[in-house]
Amino acid sequence: MTITENAIRDQLATRLSIIEPGLVKVANNYHLRNPHGADGFVDILARDSTGAFVVIELKKASSTSRQAVHEIGKYVDLLGRDKGLPPEMVRAIIVSTDWHELLVPFSYYVHHSDFDLGGFQLNLEMDGLTPSSARKVEALKTATPRSLTVSQRRIEATPTRDLALAWEDVKARLRALHVDDFVGLHLSMGESRIVVLALGTILSMDPRQPMSDVLMKRGDFDRDDLEDLSTEDLVLLGLEHDGLPLAVCYPEKVGALIDGHGWAIDLVERSGVFNDVDLFPEADLLKACQGWSGGLSTHTFNGRARTSNDTQWAVFRGSISMVIADSLGWVGPARLWLDQLQSSSPRWDVSTNVYDNHDFLQSLVHGYRDDRWLELVPSLGLAVEALDGNAVGLWGYLHWDGTVVRLVEGLRKAYKNIGEWSTLRALDAQAEANLRLLDAWHLTYELSEKSAALREPKILTEERGELVRHPVKKGDRQSNPLMTLAVADFLDAHADQLDELVAYLRGHITIDPTSASQMILFDARVDSDWY
């Protein structure tokens, strides 16, 4: 004779204490009428020792256990929607004899539901009918995305190892540590070859101890400091100090090698989860390695999100915020504008491209009177996909207020000399000094809104926590995005001074195209004052 779920349910209803002491049955097969769709029947409705109602859903077969999660969500909602029970008075428990198909969806609902949800493995007597015991089922931990991380290194040939051997050594050590998720970006320029290693998120804590031991043996590290490092950074640091040929690299450096110095991409080598080309297309990996996506860079971000996708939208906004954190004048208005956009209807698809290296001197060195100028000046472009033809978007730029200044005096307010600028750049700590320089040169970060329905853009500011839109004055260059973005009026007004300054900077800087490293050539003036 086939034993049905209903028969097991009736037996379980008389033994609820094996699930939880204090549970009291209210009804079996409790009918919930649903004016919005199909009716439902709660297998067992009970109350716990606090008086809260407990929806108990029983499943016997693996083929039907997956339905339990859907059904229990419906029943909890109906108890609140149509029976008027407050949310704190409703709990849910799934009881199943087979959790093979149920554990993953159950775990998802545990982490994402707004009601208390528990699970139990039900064991039956030899008769296959009578419940004998129940074991609490623990939900799987929240999934951690295994995306590429900011933890990168470059691998080069050494006097004792060619590049291929060095790269194989690195891969072997990673796999010995059970670090399987990474990408190797093979680059070349002429006869030069390197591999950029980009680690994926490391979920296991296992690599930490052996790498900590390697670093502690050197005596140069404090264990408390090592505990503050991410697992990815700890692994790379440990491999480097264990004799493997790893050199510092980061997304902006990779971008400089490829876009600024002409390195070619020969191969994108994949490992672990990144072997799935459908989920991780090569174009996406390349963008992440260079910092344009994935929230890996404080200088660049290129992305797209939908305002109705809360998780995607939060990551999108966080990536923008990371790039513009030191771009005063963009931060407040952009935040308020995006708040308004998210709360508006209909919901939107939004794309953005943001760049700011927080170092105007560096932009001048590499782009002044050059075709690359527009690529190197701070810019924020954000476009909203228009459903009704009324396109709208933001653009951010540096605005000059028209005051002609002595550039060298502004330099002295920001940096003591070119040597201090070089030092701050090496530490990626030049943002604060850069703001002093922009202020001395009467340049400010400004944000404008442009709509297809308006002839002129509106200047956006934050005033007492509110977003304020100002009209553009007649004749102002803010109406011309290209001229504004290029800081053309500032460049024109200071052309002679800029020629002198940039010549001085370029005369004291040497750049190694094989590593995108910038070095300062020191002399007496470098240590004392600007030109």
C-alpha positions as CSV (number, residue, x, y, z in Angstrom):
1,M,0.0,0.0,0.0
2,T,1.3,3.5,-0.9
3,I,1.6,5.8,2.0
4,T,0.5,9.3,1.2
5,E,1.7,12.6,2.4
6,N,-1.7,13.2,4.0
7,A,-1.3,10.1,6.1
8,I,2.1,11.2,7.3
9,R,0.8,14.7,7.9
10,D,-2.0,13.4,10.2
11,Q,0.6,11.4,12.2
12,L,3.0,14.4,12.4
13,A,0.2,16.6,13.7
14,T,0.0,14.4,16.8
15,R,3.8,14.6,17.4
16,L,4.7,18.3,16.7
17,S,7.0,18.3,19.7
18,I,9.6,16.4,17.7
19,I,9.9,19.5,15.6
20,E,9.7,22.1,18.3
21,P,8.6,21.9,22.0
22,G,5.5,23.9,22.6
23,L,4.0,23.6,19.1
24,V,0.2,23.1,19.3
25,K,-1.9,22.1,16.3
26,V,-4.6,24.5,15.2
27,A,-5.9,22.6,12.2
28,N,-4.9,20.0,9.6
29,N,-5.4,20.9,5.9
30,Y,-6.3,24.5,6.8
31,H,-8.2,26.1,3.9
32,L,-7.0,29.5,2.7
33,R,-9.3,31.1,0.2
34,N,-7.5,33.2,-2.4
35,P,-9.4,35.9,-4.3
36,H,-6.3,36.7,-6.3
37,G,-5.6,33.1,-7.6
38,A,-5.7,29.5,-6.7
39,D,-6.9,28.5,-3.2
40,G,-4.5,26.8,-0.9
41,F,-4.5,24.3,2.0
42,V,-1.9,24.6,4.8
43,D,-0.8,21.0,5.7
44,I,-0.7,21.9,9.4
45,L,-1.4,25.2,11.0
46,A,0.0,25.4,14.5
47,R,0.9,27.9,17.2
48,D,4.2,28.1,19.1
49,S,4.9,28.9,22.7
50,T,4.7,32.6,22.1
51,G,1.3,32.5,20.4
52,A,2.7,33.0,16.9
53,F,1.0,31.0,14.1
54,V,3.2,28.5,12.3
55,V,2.6,27.3,8.8
56,I,3.9,23.8,8.4
57,E,4.3,22.4,4.9
58,L,5.1,18.7,4.5
59,K,6.8,17.1,1.5
60,K,7.7,13.5,1.0
61,A,9.1,13.1,-2.5
62,S,12.0,14.9,-4.0
63,S,9.9,15.6,-7.1
64,T,7.4,17.6,-5.1
65,S,9.7,19.1,-2.4
66,R,10.6,22.1,-4.6
67,Q,6.9,23.2,-4.6
68,A,7.0,23.6,-0.8
69,V,8.9,26.9,-1.0
70,H,6.5,28.5,-3.4
71,E,3.5,27.2,-1.5
72,I,4.7,28.4,1.9
73,G,5.3,31.9,0.6
74,K,1.8,32.0,-0.8
75,Y,0.3,30.8,2.5
76,V,2.2,33.3,4.7
77,D,1.2,36.1,2.4
78,L,-2.5,35.1,2.5
79,L,-2.5,34.9,6.3
80,G,-1.4,38.5,6.4
81,R,-3.3,39.8,3.3
82,D,-6.7,38.2,3.8
83,K,-6.7,37.0,7.4
84,G,-5.1,40.2,8.8
85,L,-2.4,38.6,10.9
86,P,0.6,40.9,11.6
87,P,3.9,39.7,10.1
88,E,5.5,39.2,13.5
89,M,2.7,36.6,14.3
90,V,3.4,34.3,11.4
91,R,6.3,31.8,11.0
92,A,6.8,29.0,8.6
93,I,8.4,25.5,8.7
94,I,9.1,23.2,5.8
95,V,9.3,19.5,6.8
96,S,10.5,17.0,4.2
97,T,11.8,13.4,4.1
98,D,14.0,14.4,1.1
99,W,16.0,17.6,0.9
100,H,18.0,16.9,-2.3
101,E,16.0,19.2,-4.5
102,L,14.8,21.5,-1.8
103,L,17.9,22.8,0.0
104,V,19.0,25.4,-2.5
105,P,15.6,27.1,-3.0
106,F,15.0,26.8,0.8
107,S,18.3,28.5,1.5
108,Y,17.5,31.4,-0.9
109,Y,14.1,32.0,0.8
110,V,15.7,31.9,4.3
111,H,18.1,34.7,3.3
112,H,15.5,36.8,1.3
113,S,12.1,36.3,3.0
114,D,10.6,38.8,5.4
115,F,9.2,36.0,7.6
116,D,10.9,33.5,9.8
117,L,11.5,30.2,7.9
118,G,12.8,27.0,9.3
119,G,13.4,23.5,7.8
120,F,13.5,20.0,9.2
121,Q,14.5,16.6,7.9
122,L,11.8,14.2,8.9
123,N,12.7,10.6,9.8
124,L,10.1,7.9,9.7
125,E,9.7,4.5,11.5
126,M,10.1,1.3,9.6
127,D,6.4,1.4,8.6
128,G,7.2,4.5,6.5
129,L,4.3,6.3,8.1
130,T,5.1,7.2,11.7
131,P,7.4,10.2,12.3
132,S,10.2,9.2,14.7
133,S,12.4,12.3,14.8
134,A,13.2,15.5,13.1
135,R,16.6,17.2,12.5
136,K,16.9,20.9,11.9
137,V,18.2,21.7,8.4
138,E,20.7,24.6,8.2
139,A,20.4,26.9,5.2
140,L,23.4,27.1,2.9
141,K,25.4,30.3,3.4
142,T,24.6,33.3,1.3
143,A,26.3,32.9,-2.1
144,T,29.4,35.1,-2.6
145,P,30.0,36.3,-6.2
146,R,33.2,35.0,-7.6
147,S,33.9,38.0,-9.7
148,L,37.4,39.4,-10.6
149,T,38.9,41.4,-7.8
150,V,41.2,44.4,-7.7
151,S,44.0,42.0,-6.5
152,Q,46.4,41.8,-9.5
153,R,50.0,41.2,-10.2
154,R,52.2,41.2,-13.3
155,I,54.5,38.3,-14.1
156,E,57.6,38.7,-16.2
157,A,60.6,36.7,-17.2
158,T,63.6,36.6,-14.8
159,P,67.3,35.8,-15.4
160,T,66.6,32.2,-14.2
161,R,63.1,31.6,-15.5
162,D,61.5,32.4,-18.8
163,L,57.9,33.8,-18.8
164,A,56.2,30.5,-19.6
165,L,57.9,28.7,-16.7
166,A,57.3,31.6,-14.3
167,W,53.6,31.6,-15.2
168,E,53.4,27.8,-14.8
169,D,55.0,28.1,-11.3
170,V,52.5,30.8,-10.3
171,K,49.5,28.7,-11.5
172,A,50.8,25.6,-9.7
173,R,51.2,27.4,-6.4
174,L,47.7,28.9,-6.7
175,R,46.2,25.5,-7.3
176,A,48.1,24.0,-4.4
177,L,46.4,26.6,-2.3
178,H,43.0,25.6,-3.9
179,V,42.8,29.0,-5.5
180,D,41.2,28.0,-8.8
181,D,39.3,31.2,-9.9
182,F,41.6,33.6,-11.8
183,V,42.4,35.1,-15.2
184,G,45.8,35.4,-16.9
185,L,45.9,38.3,-19.3
186,H,48.8,37.7,-21.8
187,L,50.2,41.0,-23.2
188,S,52.9,41.8,-25.6
189,M,54.7,44.9,-27.1
190,G,57.4,44.2,-29.6
191,E,59.6,41.5,-28.1
192,S,58.4,42.2,-24.5
193,R,55.9,39.8,-22.9
194,I,54.1,39.8,-19.6
195,V,51.1,38.1,-17.9
196,V,48.7,40.0,-15.7
197,L,47.2,37.8,-13.0
198,A,43.8,38.9,-11.8
199,L,42.4,36.8,-8.9
200,G,38.7,36.0,-8.5
201,T,37.0,36.2,-5.1
202,I,38.5,33.5,-2.8
203,L,35.8,31.9,-0.8
204,S,37.8,29.6,1.4
205,M,39.9,30.7,4.4
206,D,42.3,27.8,3.9
207,P,45.0,29.8,2.0
208,R,45.4,32.3,4.8
209,Q,47.3,30.2,7.3
210,P,50.1,29.0,4.9
211,M,50.5,32.4,3.4
212,S,50.6,34.1,6.8
213,D,53.3,31.6,7.9
214,V,55.4,32.5,4.8
215,L,55.2,36.2,5.6
216,M,55.7,35.8,9.4
217,K,59.0,33.8,8.8
218,R,60.4,36.9,7.1
219,G,60.0,38.9,10.3
220,D,58.8,42.0,8.3
221,F,55.1,41.6,9.1
222,D,52.8,41.8,12.0
223,R,50.1,39.2,12.3
224,D,47.4,41.8,13.2
225,D,48.3,43.6,10.0
226,L,48.0,40.4,8.0
227,E,44.6,39.7,9.4
228,D,43.4,43.0,8.0
229,L,44.3,42.0,4.4
230,S,41.8,40.4,2.1
231,T,42.5,36.8,1.4
232,E,43.3,37.7,-2.3
233,D,45.9,40.3,-1.2
234,L,47.4,37.9,1.4
235,V,47.8,35.2,-1.2
236,L,49.6,37.4,-3.7
237,L,51.8,38.9,-1.0
238,G,52.7,35.5,0.3
239,L,53.6,34.2,-3.2
240,E,55.7,37.2,-3.9
241,H,57.7,36.8,-0.7
242,D,58.0,33.1,-1.3
243,G,60.2,33.7,-4.4
244,L,57.7,33.9,-7.3
245,P,58.2,36.8,-9.8
246,L,55.2,39.0,-9.0
247,A,55.2,42.7,-9.4
248,V,52.6,45.2,-8.3
249,C,49.8,45.8,-10.8
250,Y,46.3,47.2,-10.6
251,P,43.4,47.9,-13.1
252,E,44.4,51.4,-14.0
253,K,48.0,50.2,-14.8
254,V,46.6,47.5,-17.1
255,G,44.5,50.1,-18.8
256,A,47.6,52.4,-19.2
257,L,49.6,49.5,-20.7
258,I,46.9,48.7,-23.3
259,D,45.4,52.1,-24.1
260,G,48.3,54.4,-23.4
261,H,51.4,52.4,-24.4
262,G,50.2,50.0,-27.1
263,W,50.4,46.6,-25.5
264,A,48.5,44.0,-27.4
265,I,46.2,41.4,-25.9
266,D,47.4,38.0,-27.1
267,L,45.4,35.7,-24.9
268,V,42.8,35.7,-22.1
269,E,43.6,32.6,-20.1
270,R,40.8,31.4,-17.8
271,S,40.6,29.2,-14.8
272,G,37.8,28.0,-12.5
273,V,34.4,29.7,-12.8
274,F,35.8,32.0,-15.5
275,N,36.0,29.0,-17.9
276,D,32.3,29.6,-18.6
277,V,32.5,31.8,-21.7
278,D,28.7,32.3,-21.6
279,L,28.7,33.8,-18.1
280,F,32.0,35.5,-18.4
281,P,32.5,36.8,-22.0
282,E,36.0,37.9,-22.9
283,A,34.9,41.5,-23.3
284,D,33.6,41.6,-19.8
285,L,36.8,40.1,-18.4
286,L,38.9,42.7,-20.2
287,K,36.8,45.6,-19.0
288,A,37.1,44.3,-15.4
289,C,40.9,43.7,-15.7
290,Q,41.2,47.4,-16.8
291,G,38.9,48.7,-14.1
292,W,36.1,49.8,-16.3
293,S,33.6,47.5,-14.8
294,G,33.1,45.5,-11.6
295,G,33.7,48.4,-9.2
296,L,37.4,47.6,-9.2
297,S,38.8,51.1,-9.9
298,T,38.7,54.5,-8.1
299,H,39.4,56.2,-11.5
300,T,37.1,54.6,-14.0
301,F,33.7,53.0,-14.3
302,N,31.6,52.0,-17.3
303,G,28.3,50.3,-16.6
304,R,24.6,49.9,-17.1
305,A,21.7,49.2,-14.7
306,R,18.0,49.2,-14.3
307,T,16.4,51.3,-11.6
308,S,13.9,48.6,-10.7
309,N,16.6,46.0,-10.1
310,D,17.4,47.1,-6.5
311,T,20.6,44.9,-6.1
312,Q,22.0,45.9,-9.6
313,W,21.1,49.5,-9.0
314,A,22.9,49.6,-5.6
315,V,26.1,48.2,-7.1
316,F,25.9,50.6,-10.0
317,R,25.5,53.6,-7.8
318,G,28.3,52.4,-5.5
319,S,30.7,52.1,-8.4
320,I,29.9,55.6,-9.5
321,S,30.4,56.9,-6.0
322,M,33.8,55.2,-5.6
323,V,35.1,57.1,-8.7
324,I,33.7,60.5,-7.9
325,A,34.2,60.4,-4.1
326,D,36.9,63.2,-4.4
327,S,35.2,65.0,-7.3
328,L,33.5,67.6,-5.1
329,G,30.6,69.3,-7.0
330,W,29.5,66.0,-8.6
331,V,28.9,64.0,-5.4
332,G,25.9,65.7,-3.9
333,P,23.9,66.6,-7.1
334,A,24.6,63.2,-8.6
335,R,23.3,61.4,-5.5
336,L,20.1,63.5,-5.3
337,W,19.5,63.2,-9.1
338,L,19.8,59.4,-9.0
339,D,17.5,59.3,-6.0
340,Q,14.9,61.2,-8.0
341,L,15.4,59.0,-11.0
342,Q,14.9,55.8,-8.9
343,S,11.7,57.0,-7.3
344,S,10.2,58.2,-10.6
345,S,7.9,56.2,-12.9
346,P,8.4,54.5,-15.3
347,R,11.5,52.7,-14.2
348,W,14.6,53.3,-16.4
349,D,17.7,51.7,-17.9
350,V,20.7,53.9,-17.2
351,S,24.2,53.8,-18.6
352,T,27.2,55.7,-17.5
353,N,30.9,56.3,-18.3
354,V,32.9,58.0,-15.5
355,Y,36.5,59.0,-15.4
356,D,38.6,61.0,-13.0
357,N,42.2,60.3,-12.1
358,H,42.0,63.0,-9.4
359,D,45.3,64.5,-10.8
360,F,44.9,67.4,-13.2
361,L,48.7,67.7,-13.6
362,Q,48.8,64.1,-14.8
363,S,46.1,64.9,-17.4
364,L,48.2,67.8,-18.7
365,V,51.4,65.7,-18.9
366,H,49.8,63.1,-21.1
367,G,47.1,65.0,-22.9
368,Y,47.8,68.7,-23.3
369,R,47.8,69.7,-27.0
370,D,47.3,66.1,-27.8
371,D,44.4,64.1,-29.3
372,R,44.1,62.2,-26.0
373,W,43.1,65.3,-24.0
374,L,39.3,64.5,-23.9
375,E,40.1,61.0,-22.7
376,L,42.1,62.3,-19.7
377,V,40.1,65.2,-18.3
378,P,37.5,64.4,-15.6
379,S,34.2,63.5,-17.2
380,L,30.9,62.0,-16.1
381,G,28.4,60.9,-18.7
382,L,25.1,59.4,-17.7
383,A,22.3,58.6,-20.1
384,V,18.8,57.5,-19.4
385,E,17.1,55.3,-22.0
386,A,14.1,57.3,-23.2
387,L,10.8,55.4,-23.6
388,D,8.9,58.4,-24.9
389,G,11.7,60.1,-27.0
390,N,12.5,62.6,-24.2
391,A,16.1,61.6,-23.6
392,V,17.7,62.9,-20.5
393,G,21.1,62.6,-19.0
394,L,23.9,64.2,-17.0
395,W,27.4,65.3,-17.9
396,G,30.1,66.3,-15.5
397,Y,33.1,68.4,-16.2
398,L,35.5,70.9,-14.8
399,H,34.2,74.5,-14.9
400,W,36.4,77.6,-15.0
401,D,34.9,80.8,-13.5
402,G,36.8,83.1,-15.9
403,T,39.5,84.3,-13.4
404,V,42.9,84.3,-15.1
405,V,45.5,83.1,-12.6
406,R,49.3,82.6,-12.2
407,L,49.5,78.9,-12.6
408,V,52.8,78.5,-10.7
409,E,51.3,80.2,-7.6
410,G,48.5,77.7,-7.6
411,L,51.0,74.9,-7.9
412,R,52.8,76.1,-4.7
413,K,49.5,76.0,-2.8
414,A,49.0,72.3,-3.8
415,Y,52.5,70.8,-3.8
416,K,55.9,72.0,-2.5
417,N,57.6,70.9,-5.7
418,I,57.5,68.3,-8.5
419,G,59.1,65.8,-6.1
420,E,56.2,66.0,-3.6
421,W,53.7,65.6,-6.5
422,S,55.6,62.5,-7.6
423,T,55.6,61.0,-4.1
424,L,51.9,61.5,-3.6
425,R,51.3,59.9,-7.0
426,A,53.3,56.9,-6.1
427,L,51.1,56.5,-3.0
428,D,47.9,57.2,-4.9
429,A,47.3,60.0,-2.3
430,Q,47.2,63.1,-4.5
431,A,43.4,63.7,-4.5
432,E,43.5,66.2,-1.6
433,A,46.4,68.2,-3.1
434,N,44.6,68.0,-6.5
435,L,41.6,69.7,-5.0
436,R,43.8,72.5,-3.7
437,L,45.3,73.0,-7.1
438,L,41.9,73.1,-8.8
439,D,40.6,75.6,-6.3
440,A,43.7,77.8,-6.8
441,W,43.2,77.7,-10.6
442,H,39.5,78.5,-10.2
443,L,38.3,75.2,-11.6
444,T,35.4,73.3,-9.9
445,Y,33.5,70.1,-10.6
446,E,30.2,71.0,-12.1
447,L,27.2,68.8,-13.1
448,S,24.6,69.6,-15.8
449,E,21.4,68.0,-16.8
450,K,20.3,68.0,-20.4
451,S,16.9,66.9,-21.8
452,A,15.8,66.6,-25.4
453,A,12.8,68.7,-24.4
454,L,15.0,71.7,-23.3
455,R,17.2,73.8,-25.5
456,E,19.6,74.7,-22.8
457,P,21.0,72.5,-20.0
458,K,20.4,73.1,-16.3
459,I,23.3,73.4,-13.8
460,L,22.7,71.1,-10.8
461,T,23.7,72.0,-7.3
462,E,23.0,70.7,-3.8
463,E,21.6,73.3,-1.5
464,R,20.6,72.4,2.1
465,G,20.1,68.8,1.0
466,E,17.9,69.6,-1.9
467,L,18.7,69.3,-5.7
468,V,18.5,72.8,-7.3
469,R,18.4,73.4,-11.1
470,H,19.9,76.7,-12.4
471,P,19.6,78.1,-15.9
472,V,22.7,78.6,-18.0
473,K,23.6,82.2,-18.4
474,K,23.5,83.5,-22.0
475,G,26.8,82.9,-23.8
476,D,28.1,80.5,-21.2
477,R,30.0,77.5,-22.7
478,Q,28.0,75.0,-20.6
479,S,25.6,74.9,-23.5
480,N,28.4,73.3,-25.6
481,P,29.3,69.9,-24.0
482,L,32.4,69.4,-26.0
483,M,33.9,72.9,-25.2
484,T,33.0,72.5,-21.5
485,L,34.4,69.0,-21.2
486,A,37.7,70.1,-22.8
487,V,38.0,73.0,-20.4
488,A,38.7,74.9,-23.6
489,D,38.2,78.4,-22.2
490,F,40.7,77.7,-19.3
491,L,43.2,76.3,-21.8
492,D,42.9,79.3,-24.2
493,A,43.2,81.9,-21.4
494,H,46.4,80.3,-20.0
495,A,48.0,78.9,-23.2
496,D,51.4,80.5,-22.7
497,Q,51.6,79.5,-19.1
498,L,50.5,75.9,-19.8
499,D,53.0,75.5,-22.6
500,E,55.8,76.5,-20.1
501,L,54.4,74.3,-17.3
502,V,53.9,71.2,-19.4
503,A,57.3,71.5,-21.0
504,Y,58.8,71.7,-17.5
505,L,56.8,68.6,-16.3
506,R,57.7,66.6,-19.4
507,G,61.3,67.6,-19.1
508,H,61.5,66.1,-15.6
509,I,59.5,62.9,-16.3
510,T,60.5,59.7,-18.0
511,I,57.9,57.0,-18.7
512,D,58.8,53.3,-19.2
513,P,56.4,52.0,-21.8
514,T,57.1,48.4,-20.9
515,S,55.7,49.0,-17.4
516,A,53.7,52.2,-17.7
517,S,55.9,53.4,-14.8
518,Q,56.5,57.2,-14.4
519,M,59.8,58.4,-12.9
520,I,60.9,61.9,-11.9
521,L,64.3,63.0,-13.0
522,F,65.6,65.1,-10.0
523,D,67.7,68.1,-10.1
524,A,68.3,71.1,-7.7
525,R,65.1,72.9,-8.7
526,V,63.0,69.8,-8.1
527,D,64.0,69.7,-4.5
528,S,63.5,73.4,-3.9
529,D,60.7,75.0,-5.9
530,W,58.7,74.9,-9.1
531,Y,60.0,76.4,-12.3
